[in-house]
Every structure is written in C-alpha cells, then in structure tokens.
Amino acid sequence: MAFNIGLLGLGVVGSGTAKILLDPKGRNPIIDDINLSRVGVRSLDKSRSVEIRPQLLTTDLPAIVTDPDIDIIVELLGGLEPARTLILDAIAHGKHVVTANKAVIARYGDEIYTAANEAGVYVLLEAAVGGGIPIIKPLKQSLGANRISNIIGIVNGTTNYILSEMTSNGADFDDVLASAQKLGYAEADPTADVDGLDAADKIAILASLGFGGRVKREDVYCEGIRGVSAVDITYAERLGFVIKLLAIAKDTGDDSLQLRVHPTLVPKSHPLASINGVYNAILVEGEPLGQVMFYGPGAGSGPTASAVVSDIMNIVGILKSSGKTKVLDPLLSCTHQHYCAINPIEEIVTRFYARFLCHDVPGVIGHLGTSFGKHHVSLESVVQIGFQGKLAEIVVVTHDVKEGYFRQALEDIKAQDSIHSIPSVLRVL
C-alpha cells in the first residue's frame, strides 16, 4: 500500500526531504511505501539541488492540499502565511500534516490542533524544534511517565555560533554577526534569531508538550543578544561562566510556569556550557528520571529533513497498521485543551550579573550595597575590575532574588550621583 505525499516547499529542507524519499535504499523499508506525489513551489524555473520530475511540480499549492489522492501534506514553506491557511485547508480535507514551521505552531497551534482533533488527523512537528535532534516525540512518549520540572535549552544555532565566536575570539557582536551572515549561519535580516524570537517560538512548543497545556506565545518573555558585549564575555570568563542564549521553561510548583528567553551566564560546570557553534542542546529534568540532555545539529538540510521524514514514517506506520481510522493515538496527537498560567517576569527568582560604570569617589561600593540591601537583594560578589578612562568598573553578582526587587534596586542606584551608567544586566543560571 503506497501513501501519497504532497510536499509544500522545495527550499533547503524541502530539497533534503525529497532526496531522502527519492532514495530509499538502505533506509527503513517503510520509506518504500511513501510516494512523493506532488511538489508545490513558488517558481517552476528555479534551479534546484534535487532532481524532481517536472510533472510533479506545481505553483498551485491549494490544489495540492485539496487533492483527494494525497494522504499527507508536508509543509516546509516557513512563515505564517500562506502556511497557516494551507495547513488548515489540508486538515479540513482530511489530510495528515507534517511541518517544520515553529512560528505557525507557536502562534496558531491551538487553532490547528483543535481542527486536527475534530478531523481525526495528525499534525506532527519533530523538525520544528532542534533540527535533527529528536525532542518532540520523546517529550510526548519516552518521557511521558515523568513529572517534568524544567526544560532548558540552547535552541538557536545562529546565536550560539555568535556567542561562541565572541567567547573564543574576543570579537564584538556586530563583527561576528557580519561574519555569520557571510557564512550563511545568519539571515540577511537576523531579527528572529538575535532578538530571541525564534527561540521563544520553540520553548513555547516544548513547554506545551512537557507541561501538558497550551501556551500563548505572547506570554513568553523574550530578550535577545544584541546587548551582550565582548567585555561582559571576558568578565563572565573570569567569574567562571560562559554566556549563552537560553530558552527556559520551569514548573514553579504552584500550577504556573516560568517561560523566558534571554542571554544567561552559565557556570562552566553546567552541561550546556560546552555546547558551541551552531549546535543545539536541550536539557530536560523530571521525576523519576532526573536529567537527560538531547544534543545535535539544530538546523540544516540533512538534520531537519531527517526529522521531517521520521514524522512521515510515523504517520504511515500508523495508517498501515490501523487503516485510515479517525481514532488518534493520544501519544502522537495533541489532546490538552487548557492554557498554562505563566508567571510575569517580575515574579521570576534568579541570580543576576550587573556591570556598573561609576565615578571614582569614596564609598561607591558601599552605596551600591546599601541600595541593594534596601530592596532585599543579597550580593554574592562585588568586584572592582578596573577603570574605563576615569570611570571605575564594578561587577556585581547577586544571590537568588525576585526580579521585581532587583529592578527596583537598579532604579534607586541609577539615581545616585556616583553612578555614570549600567552597561549590562544579565541573568545567571
């Protein structure tokens, strides 16, 4: 029994997916039952890295999702539209869907999964987070017996490459970003990556799976890496840390979650501290398992296509064994309906790193300590590093403190005549 696939998009990931499906030799034999039936593209004349029979290609994408002979739609267009509309149309016509589109799932997942459940079809998205790293299915199945407490990850290869290069070469952000763009690691418009938006999409998806509730993407606190300087990376190194852009989902124990993306000082002893370059890693902690880390290439044609085809194989395997039934496997479908309560960032309890430029006057460190103490901020260390011109540079690391208290202390400190500026404030894992 052959199962027909409608592929939407033949870019980097689409081409990688097509190559796997058209060359099944040596792979799992279930791929022999998968037939690449139609391929939707924006242009018929564009040269491509994979050879597709011309009669399979079309620019009429809506015709693919409504074709009664197609069983599974594979959406690899990216972006919000027309991807969202095409996915919903496919579901309405009884098609199963495989997608790598984290943005559309993070923002419209509730609408898409409600429609899929009503239609009795699957929407699988292993490739949407972590590229080739298997993380979606493990959260649904392998780790399903655990009570998840934390999901912490490096889930954006572009920012991890930039921060790794800044750390190893002492370079500034702008220079490394330009280099990353030349190498193809960063887009011409890097906003989604360097401002943390891509990572926020991904942690919203992981949190929904790990904690069994729907997540509103706008509830994810998001802060990018543009403000991280070579100076901060140097000081972090001296203090025993590296700086990473982390995506964090944490169960607070009171029926609510922390959901946040921001640059973070990570202790060198932590498993995520050694993840460099364009690689991704996701650390999951639960009971009774403890900690497990998923690591690998987080993007690229081969790794992402591998995840896409694994989802297609899962659906085909189910259809082969059970027929075209409308009864969904709850371990593969999305069944939760309630929304998770998300703590505001002001309620988060964490440690902080802050760098101050101060006028060189007597008692400035004491004034800092007094202001912090007044707002319930306990200091782990206060170090006067040196001078920038006539300004003394002081670095402070706090103990755990509620973010709202810390921000109040900073406002108090900014008003002091001895404080010239506060160039950097970063959270500490």
C-alpha positions as CSV (number, residue, x, y, z in Angstrom):
1,M,0.0,0.0,0.0
2,A,1.5,3.3,-1.1
3,F,0.8,6.6,0.7
4,N,0.9,9.8,-1.3
5,I,2.8,12.8,-0.1
6,G,2.1,16.5,-1.1
7,L,5.3,18.5,-0.4
8,L,4.9,22.3,0.0
9,G,8.2,24.0,-0.5
10,L,11.4,22.8,-2.1
11,G,13.9,25.0,-0.4
12,V,16.8,23.8,1.8
13,V,14.7,21.5,4.0
14,G,12.2,20.6,1.2
15,S,15.0,19.5,-1.0
16,G,16.6,17.5,1.7
17,T,13.3,15.8,2.4
18,A,12.8,15.0,-1.3
19,K,16.3,13.5,-1.5
20,I,15.5,11.0,1.3
21,L,12.1,10.0,-0.1
22,L,13.5,9.5,-3.6
23,D,16.5,7.5,-2.5
24,P,15.1,4.9,0.0
25,K,17.9,2.3,-0.5
26,G,19.5,1.3,2.9
27,R,16.9,3.2,4.9
28,N,13.9,1.9,6.9
29,P,11.8,-0.1,4.4
30,I,8.7,1.8,5.4
31,I,10.0,4.6,3.1
32,D,9.4,2.3,0.1
33,D,5.6,2.8,0.8
34,I,5.9,6.6,0.6
35,N,5.3,8.2,-2.8
36,L,6.2,11.8,-3.5
37,S,3.1,12.6,-5.5
38,R,3.0,16.5,-5.8
39,V,5.5,19.2,-5.0
40,G,4.4,22.8,-4.6
41,V,6.9,25.6,-5.4
42,R,6.8,29.3,-5.9
43,S,8.7,29.1,-9.3
44,L,8.9,26.4,-11.8
45,D,12.1,27.8,-13.4
46,K,14.3,27.9,-10.4
47,S,17.3,25.6,-10.4
48,R,17.3,23.0,-7.6
49,S,19.7,20.7,-5.8
50,V,17.4,17.7,-6.2
51,E,16.0,16.3,-9.4
52,I,12.2,16.3,-9.5
53,R,10.2,15.1,-12.4
54,P,8.7,18.2,-14.0
55,Q,5.1,16.8,-14.0
56,L,5.3,16.6,-10.1
57,L,5.9,20.3,-9.8
58,T,3.2,23.0,-9.5
59,T,2.8,26.5,-8.3
60,D,-0.9,25.8,-7.3
61,L,-0.4,25.0,-3.7
62,P,-4.1,25.0,-2.7
63,A,-4.7,22.3,-5.3
64,I,-2.2,20.0,-3.5
65,V,-3.9,20.3,-0.1
66,T,-7.3,19.6,-1.6
67,D,-6.2,16.7,-3.9
68,P,-8.2,13.6,-2.8
69,D,-5.4,11.3,-3.7
70,I,-2.9,12.8,-1.3
71,D,-2.7,11.3,2.2
72,I,-0.1,13.6,4.0
73,I,0.8,17.2,3.4
74,V,4.3,18.2,4.3
75,E,4.5,22.0,4.9
76,L,8.0,23.3,4.6
77,L,7.3,26.9,3.4
78,G,8.0,28.6,6.7
79,G,6.5,31.9,7.8
80,L,2.9,32.4,9.0
81,E,1.0,32.8,5.7
82,P,0.1,31.0,3.4
83,A,1.4,28.2,5.7
84,R,-1.4,28.6,8.3
85,T,-4.1,28.7,5.7
86,L,-2.7,25.7,3.8
87,I,-2.4,23.6,6.9
88,L,-5.9,24.3,8.0
89,D,-7.2,23.6,4.5
90,A,-5.3,20.3,4.5
91,I,-6.9,19.3,7.8
92,A,-10.3,20.3,6.6
93,H,-9.8,17.9,3.6
94,G,-8.8,15.1,5.9
95,K,-5.1,15.2,5.3
96,H,-2.5,14.5,8.0
97,V,0.2,17.2,8.3
98,V,3.9,17.2,8.9
99,T,5.5,20.6,9.4
100,A,8.8,22.1,10.4
101,N,7.2,25.5,11.0
102,K,7.7,26.5,14.6
103,A,6.4,30.1,14.1
104,V,3.0,29.0,12.8
105,I,2.7,26.3,15.5
106,A,3.7,28.6,18.3
107,R,1.2,31.2,17.3
108,Y,-1.7,29.2,15.8
109,G,-1.2,25.8,17.4
110,D,-4.4,26.0,19.4
111,E,-6.4,26.6,16.2
112,I,-4.5,24.0,14.2
113,Y,-4.7,21.2,16.9
114,T,-8.4,21.9,17.6
115,A,-9.1,21.5,13.9
116,A,-6.9,18.4,13.7
117,N,-8.6,16.7,16.6
118,E,-12.0,17.3,15.2
119,A,-11.0,16.0,11.8
120,G,-9.2,12.9,13.3
121,V,-5.9,13.7,11.7
122,Y,-2.3,14.1,12.9
123,V,-0.2,17.2,12.9
124,L,3.4,16.2,13.7
125,L,6.3,18.7,14.1
126,E,9.5,17.0,15.1
127,A,11.5,19.2,12.8
128,A,10.1,22.4,14.3
129,V,12.5,22.4,17.3
130,G,16.1,21.3,17.4
131,G,16.5,20.4,13.7
132,G,17.6,16.8,13.6
133,I,17.5,16.3,17.4
134,P,14.7,14.1,18.5
135,I,12.9,16.0,21.2
136,I,9.2,16.4,20.3
137,K,8.4,12.7,20.2
138,P,10.5,11.9,23.4
139,L,8.5,14.6,25.3
140,K,5.2,13.0,24.0
141,Q,6.2,9.4,24.5
142,S,9.5,8.3,26.0
143,L,9.4,10.9,28.9
144,G,5.6,10.7,29.3
145,A,5.8,8.9,32.6
146,N,7.9,11.7,34.2
147,R,6.7,14.8,36.0
148,I,8.7,17.4,34.1
149,S,10.1,20.2,36.2
150,N,12.5,22.0,33.8
151,I,13.2,22.3,30.1
152,I,16.3,24.4,29.4
153,G,17.9,24.7,26.0
154,I,20.2,26.3,23.5
155,V,17.7,26.1,20.6
156,N,19.0,28.7,18.2
157,G,22.2,27.8,16.3
158,T,22.8,31.3,14.9
159,T,23.0,33.0,18.3
160,N,25.0,30.1,19.8
161,Y,27.5,30.5,16.9
162,I,27.8,34.2,17.5
163,L,28.3,33.9,21.3
164,S,30.8,31.0,20.8
165,E,32.8,33.1,18.4
166,M,32.7,36.2,20.7
167,T,33.9,33.9,23.5
168,S,36.8,32.2,21.6
169,N,38.0,35.2,19.6
170,G,37.1,38.2,21.9
171,A,35.2,39.8,19.0
172,D,32.3,42.2,19.2
173,F,28.7,41.3,18.4
174,D,28.5,43.3,15.1
175,D,31.7,41.9,13.7
176,V,30.7,38.3,14.4
177,L,27.1,38.8,13.1
178,A,28.5,40.1,9.8
179,S,30.8,37.0,9.6
180,A,27.8,34.7,10.4
181,Q,25.8,36.3,7.6
182,K,28.6,35.7,5.1
183,L,28.9,32.1,6.1
184,G,25.1,31.6,5.8
185,Y,24.6,30.9,9.5
186,A,22.6,34.1,9.9
187,E,19.9,35.6,7.6
188,A,20.2,39.0,5.9
189,D,17.6,40.1,8.4
190,P,18.7,38.3,11.6
191,T,16.0,39.7,13.9
192,A,14.2,36.5,14.6
193,D,17.4,34.9,15.7
194,V,19.4,37.6,17.5
195,D,16.3,39.1,19.3
196,G,15.3,35.7,20.6
197,L,12.0,35.4,18.7
198,D,12.9,32.0,17.1
199,A,14.0,30.6,20.5
200,A,10.7,31.9,22.1
201,D,8.7,30.1,19.4
202,K,10.5,26.8,20.2
203,I,10.3,27.0,24.0
204,A,6.5,27.7,23.7
205,I,6.2,24.4,21.8
206,L,8.4,22.5,24.2
207,A,6.6,23.8,27.3
208,S,3.2,22.9,25.8
209,L,4.4,19.3,25.3
210,G,6.4,19.0,28.5
211,F,3.8,20.5,30.9
212,G,0.6,19.3,29.2
213,G,-1.1,22.6,28.5
214,R,-1.4,25.1,25.7
215,V,0.9,28.2,25.7
216,K,0.2,31.6,24.4
217,R,3.3,32.7,22.5
218,E,2.9,36.3,23.7
219,D,3.3,35.1,27.3
220,V,7.0,34.1,26.6
221,Y,9.4,36.7,27.9
222,C,11.9,37.4,25.2
223,E,15.3,39.2,25.2
224,G,18.0,38.8,22.6
225,I,21.8,39.0,22.5
226,R,22.4,42.4,20.9
227,G,23.3,43.9,24.2
228,V,26.0,41.3,25.1
229,S,29.4,42.8,24.7
230,A,32.9,41.3,24.5
231,V,33.6,43.0,27.8
232,D,30.8,41.0,29.5
233,I,32.0,37.8,28.0
234,T,35.5,38.5,29.4
235,Y,34.2,39.2,32.8
236,A,32.0,36.1,32.7
237,E,35.0,34.0,31.9
238,R,36.9,35.5,34.9
239,L,33.9,34.6,37.2
240,G,33.7,31.0,35.9
241,F,30.8,31.4,33.4
242,V,30.1,31.4,29.7
243,I,27.2,33.4,28.2
244,K,24.5,31.5,26.3
245,L,21.1,32.4,24.9
246,L,18.9,30.1,26.9
247,A,15.2,29.2,26.5
248,I,13.8,28.2,29.8
249,A,10.5,26.6,30.8
250,K,10.2,25.8,34.5
251,D,7.4,24.5,36.7
252,T,7.2,26.8,39.7
253,G,5.3,24.3,41.8
254,D,2.2,26.5,42.2
255,D,0.3,25.5,39.0
256,S,2.2,28.1,36.9
257,L,5.2,28.2,34.7
258,Q,8.2,30.4,34.1
259,L,8.7,30.9,30.3
260,R,11.6,33.0,29.2
261,V,14.4,33.5,26.6
262,H,17.4,35.6,27.4
263,P,21.2,35.7,27.4
264,T,22.4,33.9,30.6
265,L,25.6,33.4,32.5
266,V,26.0,29.6,32.6
267,P,28.5,28.0,35.1
268,K,31.3,26.3,33.2
269,S,30.5,23.1,35.1
270,H,26.9,23.0,33.6
271,P,26.3,20.6,30.7
272,L,25.0,23.4,28.4
273,A,28.2,25.5,28.9
274,S,30.2,23.3,26.5
275,I,27.6,23.5,23.6
276,N,29.3,25.6,21.0
277,G,29.0,26.7,17.3
278,V,25.7,26.1,15.5
279,Y,24.8,23.1,17.7
280,N,21.7,22.9,19.9
281,A,21.1,21.1,23.2
282,I,18.0,20.7,25.3
283,L,18.2,19.6,29.0
284,V,15.0,18.0,30.4
285,E,14.6,17.4,34.1
286,G,11.8,15.3,35.6
287,E,10.9,12.8,38.2
288,P,11.8,10.0,38.5
289,L,14.2,10.2,35.5
290,G,16.4,13.1,36.7
291,Q,18.3,14.9,33.9
292,V,18.6,13.9,30.3
293,M,20.2,16.0,27.5
294,F,19.4,16.0,23.8
295,Y,22.3,17.3,21.7
296,G,23.0,17.6,17.9
297,P,22.8,19.8,14.8
298,G,20.0,22.3,15.2
299,A,19.5,23.2,11.6
300,G,20.4,22.4,8.1
301,S,19.0,20.4,5.2
302,G,20.0,16.9,6.3
303,P,19.3,17.1,10.0
304,T,15.9,18.9,9.6
305,A,14.9,16.7,6.7
306,S,15.7,13.6,8.8
307,A,13.2,14.8,11.4
308,V,10.6,15.6,8.8
309,V,10.8,12.1,7.2
310,S,10.6,10.5,10.6
311,D,7.3,12.1,11.2
312,I,6.0,11.0,7.8
313,M,7.1,7.5,8.6
314,N,5.3,7.6,12.0
315,I,2.0,8.5,10.3
316,V,2.5,5.9,7.5
317,G,3.3,3.2,10.1
318,I,0.1,4.0,12.0
319,L,-2.0,4.1,8.8
320,K,-0.5,0.8,7.6
321,S,-1.4,-1.0,10.9
322,S,-4.8,0.5,11.6
323,G,-6.1,1.7,8.3
324,K,-7.4,5.2,7.7
325,T,-9.1,5.4,11.1
326,K,-10.2,8.6,12.6
327,V,-9.3,7.4,16.1
328,L,-6.0,9.1,17.0
329,D,-3.1,7.8,19.1
330,P,-3.1,10.1,22.1
331,L,0.7,9.7,22.4
332,L,1.2,11.3,19.0
333,S,-1.8,13.8,18.8
334,C,-2.3,16.9,20.9
335,T,-5.1,16.3,23.4
336,H,-4.7,19.0,26.1
337,Q,-7.1,22.0,26.0
338,H,-6.4,24.2,29.0
339,Y,-3.9,27.1,28.9
340,C,-0.9,27.2,31.2
341,A,-0.7,30.1,33.7
342,I,2.6,31.9,33.0
343,N,4.4,34.0,35.7
344,P,5.2,37.6,34.8
345,I,8.9,38.2,34.5
346,E,8.8,40.4,37.7
347,E,8.0,37.3,39.7
348,I,10.9,35.2,38.5
349,V,13.5,34.4,41.1
350,T,17.1,34.1,39.7
351,R,20.6,35.4,40.1
352,F,21.9,38.5,38.3
353,Y,25.1,39.9,36.9
354,A,25.3,43.7,36.6
355,R,28.2,45.9,35.4
356,F,28.4,49.5,36.6
357,L,30.5,52.4,35.5
358,C,31.0,54.7,38.4
359,H,32.7,58.0,39.2
360,D,35.8,57.3,41.3
361,V,34.5,58.7,44.6
362,P,34.9,57.3,48.1
363,G,32.3,54.8,49.3
364,V,30.7,54.0,45.9
365,I,30.8,50.2,46.6
366,G,29.2,50.8,50.0
367,H,26.4,52.9,48.3
368,L,25.7,50.1,45.9
369,G,25.5,47.6,48.8
370,T,23.1,49.8,50.7
371,S,20.8,50.3,47.8
372,F,20.7,46.6,47.0
373,G,20.1,45.7,50.7
374,K,17.2,48.2,50.9
375,H,15.4,46.2,48.1
376,H,16.1,42.7,49.5
377,V,18.9,42.0,47.1
378,S,21.7,39.9,48.6
379,L,25.1,40.1,46.9
380,E,27.3,37.1,46.2
381,S,30.3,39.1,45.0
382,V,31.3,42.7,44.3
383,V,34.4,43.2,42.2
384,Q,36.1,46.4,41.1
385,I,37.6,45.3,37.8
386,G,39.5,48.4,36.8
387,F,38.9,51.7,35.0
388,Q,37.5,52.8,31.7
389,G,39.0,56.2,31.4
390,K,38.2,58.0,34.7
391,L,35.3,55.7,35.5
392,A,35.6,52.7,37.8
393,E,34.1,49.5,36.5
394,I,32.3,47.4,39.1
395,V,30.8,44.0,38.5
396,V,28.1,42.6,40.9
397,V,26.7,39.0,41.1
398,T,23.7,38.5,43.3
399,H,22.2,35.6,45.1
400,D,18.7,34.5,44.1
401,V,16.3,37.4,44.2
402,K,12.9,38.2,42.8
403,E,13.4,40.1,39.5
404,G,11.0,42.9,40.6
405,Y,13.1,43.6,43.7
406,F,16.3,43.7,41.6
407,R,14.8,46.1,39.1
408,Q,13.7,48.4,41.9
409,A,17.2,48.4,43.3
410,L,18.6,49.4,39.9
411,E,16.2,52.3,39.6
412,D,17.4,53.5,43.0
413,I,21.1,53.1,42.0
414,K,20.6,54.9,38.7
415,A,19.6,58.0,40.7
416,Q,22.9,58.1,42.6
417,D,25.3,60.8,41.6
418,S,28.2,58.4,41.8
419,I,26.7,56.1,39.1
420,H,27.6,57.0,35.5
421,S,25.8,54.1,33.8
422,I,24.8,50.5,33.9
423,P,26.0,49.0,30.6
424,S,25.0,45.4,31.3
425,V,22.4,43.4,33.3
426,L,22.3,39.6,32.7
427,R,20.7,36.7,34.5
428,V,22.7,33.9,36.0
429,L,21.7,30.3,35.8
